[in-house]
C-alpha cells in the first residue's frame, strides 16, 4: 500500500528503509493502519523484529505524506533464497522455522497477531562477514573458527492486530474492519477465511505452511487462479503429508507439520516458544543435506471428496434446534454443556455449508447468546463480531439477521464493561439503516433504545436523555401516550434526568 525505498540517513551515516504513504486525510484507514504499524514496531524490542527509527508526516502539494523509517536488513528474503519449486535441507528448514517461531514470541506476548507470515516477509541475513547469506556455511574452505549462523528478521507489520477485542491496537479500534479479508490466501488459516476469532495459533498455521513449502518445494494447498477452491482446501481438505512428497523427512517432523496445519485453531499449537524448541530439537537430530532443486509441484492424487449430507442446511438446523430445545437450562453445568454442544454444531456447519451461509451465522448467534448467559459476554462478543460484520456486508444493514447480530454484539460489548464502544457501534448501525427504515420501525426503535441505554451507562446522561426524548416523541405520535412502550420511555426519561 506504500512505496518502500532503500535510503541513506545523512545525520547518522547509515542505511535505512524509508516507507512512504500519500493520503488525502490523516484520519483515513490507510493512514491509521500506517501509523499503527510504527506503533507496533516501536513497542517490540527484539533482534528478530525489524526496528523502527522514526515516523512523521509532511504536507506537500495538498496531500499528506506519511513516512516510516526502519532498520535496513542486509540479506535476502526467504522467497529469494528458496524460490518456488525448490526445497531446503531438512535441518536448515527446521532451523529457520524455529527462528520464525522465536520472532513471533514477543509479538504474541503483546497480544498481537502478525497475520501475514509468508516467505517474502522473512529476511535472512548472515551475522558475520565469513558467512554466505542464506547458507550458514563458511565462504572459505580453510580451517578456522566456525561461521556464525544466519539470523532471521520478520518484516511488514502493516496488517498486524491485537487478538483481544479492545484497546488501541485491538480490532475494536476499527483500523481493520471486521469483514475485511486481509493477508495472503496461500498462507491464511481457516479461521481467517471464515471470519472467526484469531490468535497465536493463526500465525503458527502460516508457519506450518512456510515449513511445508521449505521441506517439499510446494505449498500445502495449490489452486492456481481459483480463490474459491483455495479457500475450500484450507478450510476442508485433509492435511497433506510431507513424507508423501519427501519420504526422507522424519515422521516426527511430518507429525509436527500436521499439528500446525490442523483446521480447528483450538486443536492447533498456540505457543510459539514451545514450537521453536521442538523444531530446534528436531533439527539437531537430522543429518544436514544440501539444498535440492525439484520440479514443479506434484498435484495431489485425484479422488472424490467426502460427500456432505443430502440436505446439510436442514441437518444443521435440526442439530441446533435439538440443543436449544433442551429443558434443563438454568444450571451452570447445563449452560456450559449448551455452549459445548453448539460449538460442535458450528464445527459441523463449517464443514458442510458454504462460508457465507445463513445457517452458520444463526448457529454463531445462538452460541454467542449461550456464552453471554454463561456469564462470558466478552467471549460472546469475540465470537459474534466477525459474523455481525459479514452478515451486514452480504445481506445489507437492514436485514433482520444482520440487525439482530449487530444488536446482540453491542449488548455483549456493553456487558463486557465497555458501554461507550457499544453506543458507538449502535450509532454506526443506526446511520446505516435510518435511510431505509421508518422512524418507528421496531428494529430501528430497538437500536435507538439500546444506544440511549449504553450512553447512560457510559455516564453521558444528557445525550442519553435526549435520545430517549426523541424516541418518546416518535412513539407518542405513532402509538399515543398510553402505549406501554411510550409509558416506559417516559419513565426512563425521568429516571435519566434525575
C-alpha positions in Angstrom: 0.0 0.0 0.0 3.0 2.3 0.1 6.3 3.0 -1.6 9.4 1.5 0.0 12.9 2.8 -0.7 16.4 2.0 0.5 17.8 5.3 1.8 20.8 6.9 3.4 20.4 8.6 6.8 22.8 11.5 6.4 22.8 12.6 10.0 23.8 9.2 11.4 25.5 7.9 8.3 23.6 4.6 8.0 21.4 2.8 5.5 17.7 2.7 6.4 14.4 1.8 4.8 12.0 4.6 4.0 8.3 3.7 3.6 6.1 6.5 2.2 2.3 6.7 2.0 0.4 9.6 0.4 -3.2 10.2 1.8 -5.8 12.9 1.3 -6.5 12.9 5.1 -4.7 11.7 8.1 -7.8 10.1 9.5 -8.3 7.6 6.7 -8.0 3.9 7.4 -4.7 3.5 5.3 -3.2 6.4 7.3 -4.3 4.9 10.6 -3.0 1.5 9.7 0.3 3.0 8.6 0.8 4.8 11.9 -0.3 1.8 13.8 2.5 -0.3 12.2 5.0 2.2 13.5 3.5 2.0 17.0 3.6 -1.8 16.9 7.2 -1.9 15.8 8.3 0.7 18.4 6.8 -1.4 21.2 8.7 -4.6 20.3 12.5 -4.7 21.1 13.8 -7.9 19.7 16.6 -8.6 17.2 14.3 -10.7 15.0 11.8 -7.9 14.6 12.7 -5.0 12.2 13.3 -1.9 14.3 11.6 1.4 13.7 13.8 4.6 13.8 11.3 7.4 13.1 7.8 8.2 11.9 6.5 11.6 10.8 4.4 13.4 8.2 4.6 16.3 5.8 2.0 18.2 3.7 3.1 18.5 0.1 1.0 19.8 -2.8 -2.2 19.5 -0.8 -1.7 15.8 0.2 -0.3 14.3 3.4 2.8 12.2 3.0 3.4 9.8 5.9 6.8 8.3 6.3 8.2 5.5 8.4 12.0 5.0 8.8 13.1 1.5 9.8 16.2 -0.6 10.1 17.8 -1.8 6.8 18.4 -5.6 6.9 21.3 -6.7 4.7 20.3 -10.1 3.3 17.7 -11.8 1.2 14.1 -12.8 1.6 13.2 -16.4 2.3 11.4 -16.4 -1.1 14.6 -15.2 -2.9 16.6 -17.9 -1.2 14.0 -20.7 -1.7 12.2 -19.9 -5.0 9.0 -21.8 -5.8 9.9 -25.4 -6.9 13.0 -25.5 -4.6 13.3 -27.2 -1.2 15.8 -26.9 1.6 17.9 -29.4 3.6 15.6 -30.7 6.3 17.8 -29.4 9.1 18.0 -25.9 7.6 14.3 -25.7 7.1 13.7 -26.7 10.7 16.2 -24.1 12.0 14.6 -21.3 10.0 11.1 -22.3 11.1 12.4 -22.3 14.7 13.8 -18.8 14.3 10.5 -17.7 12.7 8.6 -19.0 15.8 11.1 -17.2 18.1 10.4 -14.0 16.2 6.7 -14.5 17.0 7.2 -14.9 20.7 7.5 -11.1 21.5 4.7 -10.4 19.0 2.3 -12.8 20.7 3.4 -11.6 24.2 1.9 -8.2 23.3 -1.4 -9.9 22.3 -0.7 -9.3 18.6 -1.1 -11.5 15.6 1.1 -10.7 12.6 -1.4 -12.1 10.1 0.9 -12.1 7.1 3.6 -14.7 7.7 5.0 -15.7 4.3 8.4 -16.1 2.6 8.5 -12.6 1.3 8.1 -11.1 4.8 11.0 -13.1 6.2 14.6 -11.7 5.8 17.6 -14.0 6.2 20.9 -12.2 6.9 24.3 -13.5 7.8 25.7 -12.1 11.0 29.4 -12.5 10.1 31.5 -11.5 7.0 32.7 -15.0 6.6 29.2 -16.4 6.1 27.3 -16.5 2.8 23.8 -15.1 3.2 21.3 -17.8 3.3 23.6 -20.8 3.7 25.1 -20.7 7.2 28.4 -22.2 5.8 31.8 -20.6 5.7 32.7 -18.9 2.4 36.3 -20.3 2.5 37.4 -23.9 2.8 40.3 -23.5 5.2 40.3 -24.3 8.9 39.2 -21.6 11.4 36.5 -20.7 13.8 33.0 -21.9 13.0 31.0 -19.4 11.0 28.1 -17.8 12.8 24.6 -18.9 12.0 22.3 -16.9 9.8 19.7 -14.7 11.5 16.1 -14.2 10.6 14.2 -10.9 10.8 10.4 -10.6 10.5 9.1 -7.7 8.4 5.9 -6.0 7.5 3.5 -5.4 10.4 1.1 -3.4 8.3 -1.9 -5.7 9.0 -0.9 -7.0 12.4 -3.6 -6.5 15.0 -4.5 -7.5 18.5 -6.4 -10.7 19.0 -8.2 -9.1 22.0 -11.4 -7.2 21.4 -10.5 -3.8 22.9 -7.5 -1.5 23.1 -5.7 1.0 20.9 -4.3 -1.8 18.7 -7.3 -4.2 19.0 -9.7 -4.9 16.3 -12.2 -2.8 18.2 -10.1 0.2 17.1 -11.7 0.0 13.7 -8.5 0.2 11.6 -9.1 -3.1 10.1 -12.8 -3.7 9.6 -14.4 -6.9 10.8 -15.4 -8.1 7.4 -12.1 -7.4 5.7 -10.2 -10.4 4.5 -6.5 -9.4 4.7 -3.4 -11.5 4.3 -2.0 -13.8 1.7 -4.5 -16.7 0.9 -1.8 -19.3 0.3 -0.7 -19.0 4.0 -4.0 -18.0 5.7 -5.5 -20.1 8.4 -9.2 -21.4 8.1 -10.4 -19.0 10.8 -9.3 -16.1 8.7 -11.4 -17.2 5.7 -14.3 -18.0 8.0 -14.1 -14.6 9.8 -13.7 -16.3 13.1 -11.6 -15.1 16.1 -7.9 -15.2 15.5 -5.0 -15.8 17.9 -1.4 -17.0 18.1 -2.4 -20.3 16.5 -3.3 -18.3 13.4 0.3 -17.3 12.9 1.5 -20.8 13.7 -0.7 -22.2 10.9 1.1 -19.8 8.5 4.5 -21.1 9.9 3.3 -24.6 9.1 2.6 -23.6 5.5 6.0 -22.0 5.2 7.7 -25.0 6.7 5.8 -27.4 4.4 7.0 -25.4 1.4 10.6 -25.3 2.6 10.6 -29.1 3.0 8.7 -30.1 -0.2 9.1 -27.2 -2.7 5.3 -26.6 -2.9 2.6 -25.0 -0.8 0.4 -27.4 1.2 -2.7 -26.3 -0.8 -2.4 -25.4 -4.5 -5.3 -24.0 -6.6 -3.9 -21.7 -9.3 -6.2 -18.8 -10.3 -9.1 -20.3 -8.3 -9.6 -18.4 -5.0 -12.8 -20.3 -4.1 -11.0 -23.7 -4.4 -8.1 -22.5 -2.4 -10.4 -21.4 0.4 -12.1 -24.8 0.4 -8.8 -26.6 0.5 -7.6 -24.6 3.5 -10.9 -25.0 5.3 -11.9 -28.6 4.5 -9.3 -30.6 2.7 -7.3 -33.2 4.7 -3.9 -32.0 5.8 -1.3 -33.2 3.3 1.6 -35.3 4.3 5.2 -34.0 4.0 6.5 -37.6 3.8 4.3 -38.4 0.9 6.2 -35.8 -1.1 9.6 -36.3 0.6 9.9 -39.8 2.3 13.3 -39.0 4.0 11.6 -36.4 6.2 11.4 -37.9 9.8 7.9 -39.0 11.0 8.2 -36.6 13.9 8.7 -33.6 11.6 5.7 -34.8 9.5 3.6 -35.1 12.7 4.5 -31.6 13.8 3.6 -30.0 10.4 0.3 -31.8 10.6 -0.4 -30.3 14.0 0.5 -26.8 12.8 -2.0 -27.2 9.9 -4.9 -28.6 11.9 -8.1 -26.9 10.8 -9.5 -26.2 14.3 -7.4 -23.4 15.9 -8.4 -24.8 19.3 -6.6 -28.1 18.5 -3.6 -26.4 16.9 -0.4 -25.4 18.8 -0.6 -21.8 20.1 2.7 -21.4 21.9 5.4 -20.1 19.5 8.2 -20.6 22.1 7.3 -24.3 22.6 7.1 -25.0 18.9 10.5 -23.2 18.4 12.0 -25.6 21.0 10.5 -28.6 19.3 11.9 -27.5 15.9 15.4 -26.9 17.2 15.4 -30.3 18.9 14.3 -32.0 15.6 16.9 -30.1 13.6 19.7 -31.4 15.8 18.6 -34.9 15.2 18.6 -34.6 11.4 21.7 -35.0 9.3 22.1 -31.9 7.1 21.7 -32.5 3.4 22.5 -30.0 0.6 19.7 -27.9 -0.9 17.9 -29.8 -3.6 16.1 -28.5 -6.7 12.9 -30.3 -7.7 10.5 -30.0 -10.5 7.1 -28.3 -10.5 4.8 -29.2 -7.5 3.2 -32.6 -7.8 -0.6 -32.3 -7.7 -2.4 -34.4 -5.1 -3.7 -37.7 -6.3 -7.3 -37.5 -7.6 -10.1 -38.8 -5.5 -13.7 -37.9 -4.6 -14.0 -35.5 -1.6 -16.1 -36.7 1.3 -19.7 -36.1 0.5 -21.9 -33.8 2.7 -25.3 -34.9 4.0 -28.1 -34.8 1.5 -29.5 -31.6 3.0 -26.8 -30.1 5.2 -28.7 -26.9 5.9 -31.6 -28.9 7.3 -29.2 -31.1 9.3 -27.6 -28.0 10.8 -31.0 -26.6 11.7 -32.1 -29.9 13.3 -29.0 -30.2 15.4 -29.1 -26.6 16.5 -32.8 -26.8 17.5 -32.2 -30.0 19.4 -29.7 -28.1 21.6 -31.9 -25.1 22.0 -34.9 -27.1 23.0 -33.1 -28.8 25.9 -35.3 -28.3 29.0 -32.6 -28.1 31.6 -31.3 -24.5 31.0 -30.8 -22.9 34.4 -27.9 -24.7 36.0 -24.2 -23.7 35.4 -23.4 -27.2 34.1 -26.3 -27.1 31.7 -25.2 -23.7 30.3 -21.6 -24.9 29.8 -22.9 -28.1 28.1 -25.1 -26.0 25.8 -22.0 -23.9 24.8 -20.1 -27.1 24.1 -22.9 -28.7 22.0 -23.5 -25.5 20.0 -19.7 -25.4 19.3 -20.0 -28.9 17.9 -22.9 -27.9 15.7 -20.9 -24.9 14.5 -18.0 -27.1 13.5 -20.4 -29.4 11.6 -21.9 -26.3 9.9 -18.5 -25.1 8.8 -17.6 -28.5 7.4 -20.8 -28.9 5.3 -22.1 -25.4 4.4 -20.6 -22.6 2.3 -18.7 -20.0 4.2 -21.4 -17.3 3.9 -24.4 -19.5 4.6 -27.1 -18.0 6.9 -27.2 -21.3 8.8 -23.7 -20.8 10.0 -24.4 -17.2 11.1 -27.5 -18.4 13.0 -25.6 -21.0 14.9 -22.9 -18.4 15.8 -25.7 -16.1 17.0 -27.1 -18.8 19.3 -23.6 -19.8 20.5 -22.9 -16.1 21.4 -26.2 -15.9 23.3 -25.3 -19.1 25.2 -21.8 -17.7 26.1 -23.5 -14.5 27.4 -25.9 -16.5 29.5 -22.9 -18.3 30.9 -21.5 -15.0 32.1 -19.0 -14.7 29.3 -20.1 -11.6 27.4 -16.5 -10.8 26.2 -16.3 -14.3 24.6 -19.7 -13.8 23.1 -18.6 -10.5 21.5 -15.4 -12.1 20.3 -17.3 -14.9 18.6 -20.1 -12.7 17.1 -18.1 -9.7 15.9 -16.9 -11.1 12.6 -20.3 -12.7 11.8 -22.1 -9.4 12.5 -19.9 -7.5 10.1 -20.0 -10.2 7.4 -23.8 -10.5 7.6 -24.2 -6.8 7.3 -21.8 -6.8 4.3 -23.5 -9.6 2.5 -27.2 -9.2 3.5 -27.4 -5.4 3.9 -27.6 -3.4 7.1 -31.4 -3.6 7.3 -31.7 -7.4 7.0 -33.4 -8.9 10.1 -30.5 -11.3 10.8 -27.8 -8.6 10.3 -29.7 -6.3 12.7 -30.1 -8.9 15.4 -26.4 -9.8 15.2 -25.4 -6.2 15.5 -27.8 -5.5 18.4 -26.5 -8.6 20.3 -22.9 -7.7 19.6 -23.4 -4.2 21.1 -25.0 -5.7 24.2 -22.2 -8.1 24.7 -19.6 -5.3 24.2 -21.5 -3.2 26.8 -21.9 -6.0 29.2 -18.2 -6.6 29.0 -17.7 -3.2 30.7 -17.3 -1.1 27.5 -20.6 0.9 27.2 -19.1 3.7 25.1 -17.9 1.4 22.3 -21.3 -0.3 22.5 -23.1 3.0 22.0 -20.7 3.9 19.1 -21.4 0.6 17.4 -25.1 1.3 17.6 -24.7 4.8 16.3 -23.0 3.4 13.2 -25.7 0.8 12.8 -28.4 3.4 13.1 -26.8 5.6 10.5 -26.7 2.6 8.1 -30.4 1.7 8.5 -32.1 5.0 9.1 -32.4 5.7 5.4 -34.4 2.6 4.7 -36.4 2.1 8.0 -39.2 4.3 9.3 -38.6 6.2 12.5 -41.0 3.9 14.4 -39.9 0.7 12.8 -39.4 -1.8 15.7 -35.9 -2.7 14.6 -34.8 1.0 14.5 -36.6 1.7 17.8 -34.6 -1.1 19.4 -31.4 0.3 18.1 -32.2 3.8 19.3 -33.3 2.5 22.7 -30.1 0.4 23.2 -27.9 3.3 22.1 -29.5 5.6 24.7 -29.1 2.8 27.3 -25.4 2.5 26.7 -24.9 6.2 26.6 -26.4 6.4 30.1 -24.3 3.5 31.3 -21.2 5.4 30.0 -22.2 8.5 32.1 -23.3 10.6 29.1 -26.7 11.2 30.7 -27.6 14.4 28.7 -27.1 12.6 25.4 -29.0 9.6 26.7 -31.9 11.7 27.9 -32.0 13.5 24.5 -32.1 10.2 22.7 -34.9 8.8 24.9 -36.9 12.0 24.4 -36.6 11.9 20.6 -37.7 8.2 20.7 -40.5 9.1 23.1 -41.8 11.8 20.7 -41.9 9.4 17.8 -43.7 6.8 19.8 -46.2 9.3 21.2 -47.0 10.4 17.7 -47.3 6.8 16.3 -48.9 4.9 19.2 -50.3 7.5 21.6 -49.4 8.4 25.2 -50.8 5.3 26.8 -49.0 2.7 24.8 -46.8 0.5 27.1 -43.6 1.5 25.2 -44.5 5.2 25.4 -45.1 5.0 29.1 -41.8 3.0 29.6 -39.9 5.7 27.7 -41.4 8.5 29.8 -40.3 6.7 32.9 -36.8 6.2 31.6 -36.5 9.9 30.7 -37.5 10.9 34.2 -35.0 8.5 35.7 -32.2 9.5 33.4 -32.8 13.2 34.1 -32.8 12.6 37.8 
